[in-house]
Amino acid sequence: MTIHFFLHIEMVHGVVSFSLPEDPLFEAKVRELPGWLSRRSKNPVDWGRAASRVYWRWALKWYMPKYCGVVPYVQFVVALSSFFYFLNYPRISMGDALFLACWYK
């Protein structure tokens, strides 16, 4: 566990509470994952906020620079192809003959 040199100070019902900031997911050990996940919010609104943060972090790095090139478009095509591959994986894994028979009826 890393030592942080700053504390979160919160006023809770007139009482000051001190707590260390949470470690990021990638710094958590495997045995610490259940505890780390139990401290996360289960609210769907927070899931949407997290997805929005991920999108804007990606967009500001890859999509919105002045000279971004084709990288964001290639990433989008690869992500879309991967999504549809995993969506159709059960039909694909049954065998080529069954999969092709479904498409060419």
N, C-alpha and C positions, 0 to 999 in steps of 0.2 A: 504494500500500500504506500502510495506516495504521501509525503507530508506537505500540506499546503500552508503557506504563511499568512493566510487571510481567513477570516471567519465570516459566516453569514450571521448577521445580527437581526433578530426579528422581535417585534413587540407582540406578545401573545397575551391578551387579557391583562395588560399592565405589567407583565413579567417579561424581562429581557431573556431570550434564549439564544445560546450560541451553538452553532453547528458547523461542521466542516462541509464544504461543497461536495456534491456527489462525484464519484469517478465516472468517466465516460465508459460506455459499453466495452470498448476494445481494451480497456485497462483492467477490466474485471476478470478474475480467474474463473475457471469452469465451476469450481465448488462454490463460488460466490454468486453465481447466476440466479438461483432461486430467490435469494435475498434481494439482489439487485432488481429483479423483475417485480417482486412484491412491493417495492417502493415506488414503482412507476404508476402513473395514473391509468385507470381502465376506462376512462370516459372517452367515448367516440369523438367528441369535440377536440380533445387533446390529440387524438390520432390524426385528425384532419390538420391541426396546427403543425404537427410534426411533419406530415407529408408536405405541407406548404413550405416549411423551412428547408426541407430536402430539395424541393423543386427550385426555390429561389437561390439556394446555394449552388446548385448545378447550373442554373440559367446565368447567374452572374459570372461564373467561371468559364463556361463553354459557349453560351449562346449570345450573350449581350456584349462581348468585347467588340471594339471597332473592327478588327480584322480577325474574325473567328474562323473563317475557312469553312470546310465541309464537315468538320468533326461533329458538331451537334446533329447534323442530318444523318450521318453514318451511325452515330450512337442511337438515334431514334429508330432507324430501320433495323438495327441489330436487336434492340429491345423489343420491338414489335414482332420480329421474326421469332425470337425466343419465347415470347408470350404465347403465340399461336402454336409453336411446336409443343410446348408443355400442355397447352389446352387440348391438342389432338394426339398426345402421346399414347393414350390407351388404344386408340384405333390404329395408330401407326405400328405399335409393338405387336399387334396380332399377326402381322405378316403382310407382305406387299400385296399378295393376291386379294386379300379381303379389303385392304385399304383402297386399292385401285378399283375394285368392283363397286365400292360405295360411290366413287367419283364418276365412274363411266357407265351408269345405268341408263 
